[in-house]
Amino acid sequence: MSRAAAILAAAALAGGALAGCGGSGDPATAAATAPVTPLQVANGPIAPGPGPRPLAVKLAGTRDAVDPHFKRPPRAGLLFDLDTGRVLWRRNPTRAEPIASLTKMMTALIVAARVPPGAKVRVTKEALAYKGSGVGVLPRGKSVGVSAMLYGLLLPSGNDAAIALAQRTSGTVAAFVRRMNAEAAALGLQCSHFSSPSGFTDAGNYSCPEDLAALARAILDVPRLARIVGRRQAVLPFPIKGGRLFLYNNNPLLRTGYAGTIGIKTGYTDAAGRCLVAAVKRRGHRLGVVLLHSIDPGRQAKVLFGRGLSYMAPR
């Protein structure tokens, strides 16, 4: 069974909260009785302390196969094989940095694991009080399909959608953030911490290329999410005047028609700089790139993909 199949097959087991997510009582008892979540199943058995991390890329025991020679390199980054986890290039791969809206990758994974595709999401006043980027036309008090909300989360990077989805999933934003951090621990992420479902606030919200590569592999293992992050644009039925919502992806590779692009997510704040997690499929190979605080993530990603695909080509 693939990781994606395991995630979907385990969805029915995700009804309760994880141990440590706002509950009370004996932590050991809670951990023993907590239901298994889809993200845990995707990552294999969960055991105390360090354990197997099938989604993790392989940093140890390998040398970089390509060298892009960037004059102004990103603060941290990775080029890796999405299928095997092999690393082809790295720069500070375990250095924790603010990640802005790359945060929404974890948000999307949790929502997809816990909210059925046909469910509705209520637009609250808290969601409409968002700051930063947003879908911008969410109708207060109305219910919107979770699929449309996920498109709004991942294409235009809607902070309003992030808040509404968090409330639909966990009741409150604070409870959802606790779940984000619990799921990060369950996945074996080494340097990630979340303080919001949107990433708009940099304080307490950070990750590293190694962890973001694992999240990218997880996203593409969930067909429901893989379909969304690979779309350049979407036109969706929506309860607004005209009845349709037009959304456009911020991904610079999709926007410029870079061949084979299949996702995934952009991010930007002053502290994080320009960030990108991208994926390309060509000639039977799937490669991923993580760039944190890059001067030009679209251009640098294309350089890395070009070098990586040339290296992977039959000789």
N, C-alpha and C positions, 0 to 999 in steps of 0.2 A: 504494500500500500504506500502511495506517495505521501509526502508531507502534506500536500494540499488535501488529499483524500482523508488523511487523519484529522485535519482541522475540521472539515465538514462533517465527518462521521461523529466527531466528539461534541458537536454543538449542543446536543441535548443534555450534556453533562455540565454545562456552564451555568446552571441556574442560580447557584449561591455565590457568596462573596469569598474571595481568597482570604486565607488566614492573614491577620495583620491589617486588613483593610477596614479599619474603623470599628471592629468588633471588640468584645470584652471577654474576660475569662482567661483560662489557662492557655498560653500560646502553644504549648506542646499538644494539648488536646485539640485545639483548633486546627493545627497543621495536620494532625492525623485524620481529622474528619472533614476537612475542606474538600469540596468537589474538584475534580480535575478539570482544568480549562482547556479549550482548544489550542491555545498557544503552548501550554505545557505538553499536550499530546504531540504537537508538531515538533517539539524539541526533544522528544524522548522522555524516559523516566526521570522524575525529579527526585533527587536525593540530597541530604544535608551536605553543605560544602561544595567544592568544585566537582563538577560531574561532566558527562558527555555533552558536547555542544555541536550537534550536526549542522546547524546553520552558520557556525563560525567559519571565517576564512582561515586559510592555513598560513600563518605568519612564520612559524618556526621551521627551520631546516630547508628553507628555499632562498634562492637569490633572485633578485629582480631580473626579468628577462628583457625588459625594455627600459630606455632612458630618454625621457622627452626633452631634456635640456631646457627647461623653462628659465627664462631670464628673471622672471618674477613668479616663483612657484607659489602654489597655495600654501596656507599655513599647515594644512594636513590633507592627506588624500590617499586613495587606493585605486588601482586598476586590478580587477580580479575576474576569474572565470565563475560565472553564476552557477554552473552545474557542478563543478568539482570543488570550488572554493580556493583554487590555486591563485596565489597573488603574483601578478606580473610586474607591478610597480607599487612602491609605497613611499610615503613621506609622513613621518610622525603618526603612524597608524593607531597608536593607543593614546594619543594626546587628547585630552578632553577639551572641547571647545563649545561655545554657544552655537546652537544649530538652528535658531529661528524656526521657520515653518517646516523644516524637516521633521519636527516633532509630530506633525500630523500623520506620519507613517505609522507610528505606534497607535495614535488615536483611531485611525482607520482599521488597523488589525483588530483592536478590541471591539469596535462597533460591529465589524463583520462577523466576529466570533459569537457575539451575544445578542444581536438584534436581527430578527428574520428579515429576508429581502422584502416581504410585503408589508412590513410594519410602517407605522406613521410616526413622525417626529413633530411635536408641538413647538411652535415658534414662541418663545417666552420673551418677556421684557428684558431679561438679563442678556439673552442672545442679541437683542437689538441694541444693547448698550455697548457693543463691541468696539474695539479700537483697532486701527490698522486696516489691512485688506479684508474685504468681505464680499459675499454674494450681493448684498446691498438692497435686495428687493424682497426679503423674507417678510411675509404678511403676519403681523402680530396676532397671536391667538389662534391662528389656523394650523392645521396639521398638514405636513408635507411628507411625501414618501421618503423612506430612508435612503433609497437608491439615489434620488435627486439630491438629497443632502450630502451624500458621499461624493457625488460629482462636484458639488459646490465646495466641499472641503478640499478636494485634491486637484481640481483644475485651476480655478482662480484663487485657491488657498484662502477660503472664507473663514475668518475668525468667528463670524456669527454662526456659521454652520458647525464649527468645532464646539462652541458652547452648547448649542441646542442638542447636538448628538451626545455630548457628555451627560447632559441632564437626562436625556432619554435612556441612556444606558445604565447610569448609576444613581440617578435621583438628583445628585448635586455635582457641581464641578469639582468640589473638594474630594468627594468620594471617588470620582473618576480618576483624579490625579493619583490618589492612593493606589488604585488598581493599576495604573500605568507603571508605577514603580514596582509593584509586586510582580507584574508580568515581566518587567525587565529583569528582575532577579530570577524568575522562573526560566527565562530564556537563556540565562547565563551571560547576560550583557555585563561587560566588565567596567565600563566607565560612563554609564548613562544615568541621568537623573532628570526627572520631569517635574515642573512646577505649574504647568498649565496644559490644556489639551490643544492649544493653538501654537504655542511657541512665541507669542508676541512679546512676552516678558522674558528677558534673557536671564535674570537672576534665578539661580537654582535650576536652570534648564540647559542641559548640556549633554554631549555624547562625543564619540570619537569615530574615525573611519571604520575601525574593526566592527564596532557595534552596528553602525549604520549599514554596513555591507550585509550583516546578518538580517537586519530588518528588510532590506531590499529583497533578499532571497525569500523571506517569508511573504512579503507582499505579492511577489510574482507566483508564489505557490497557491494563492487563493484566487481562483478564476474570476470571482466577483470583483476583486480589486484590480487584478491584472488588466481586465477589460477597460476599467476607468482610466488608469494611469497611462495607458497607451493611446488615449484619444487626444487628438489635437483640438477638437471642439465637440460640443454636444448641444443638441436642441431637445429640451425635455418638457413634457406637460407640467404646468405649474399653476397654482391658484393665484394668478395675478392678471391684470388687464392684458388681454390678448391670448392668455392661456398657455403661453410658451416661454421658456427661459432659455436664453442663449448664453453658453459658457465657453470660455476659451482657456486653453492650457498655457501656463506660464513657462513651461519647459522650453528652453531655447533650441534644443535639438528638434523637437516636434514642430516648433514655430517656423524653423528654417527648412524643414523637410529633410533632415539628415536621414539617410537611408537606413532602415532596419530598427529605428528607435522604438522601444516598447515601454518607455516610462523613464523616471518615476516621480521625482518631486524636487521642487526648488525651495529656497528660503532666503530671506534677507532681513537683517536689522543692522543698525550701525555697529553694534558689538560683534555680531556674527559675520558681517560682511556678506558677500554673495556666496551662496552655498548651492550645491547641486548633487543629487544622487540620480544617476542616469543608467539606462540599460539599453543595449543594442543586440539584435540577433541578425547574424549574417553568415551565410555559407555553413550552416549547421553549428555555429558557435554562438554562445550567449555570454557577453562580457558586461561587467558593471563598473561604474566609476563613482567614487565619492570625492568631492572637492569641498573643502571648508575654507572660508575666507579667501576666495579666489578673485583675482583682478578681472578675469573674464572666463567664467566657468563654461560657457558654451564653446568658446574656442579651445580652451584647454582640454575639455572632454573630447572634442573631435580629434585633437592631436593624440591623446592617449588611446582612443578607440582605433585610430588609424594604425598606430604602432602595434597595438595588441593584435588586431586582425591580421596584419602582415606577418607577425610572428607565428600566429596559429595556423596560417595557410600551409597546405601541403608543400613539402620541399622536394 
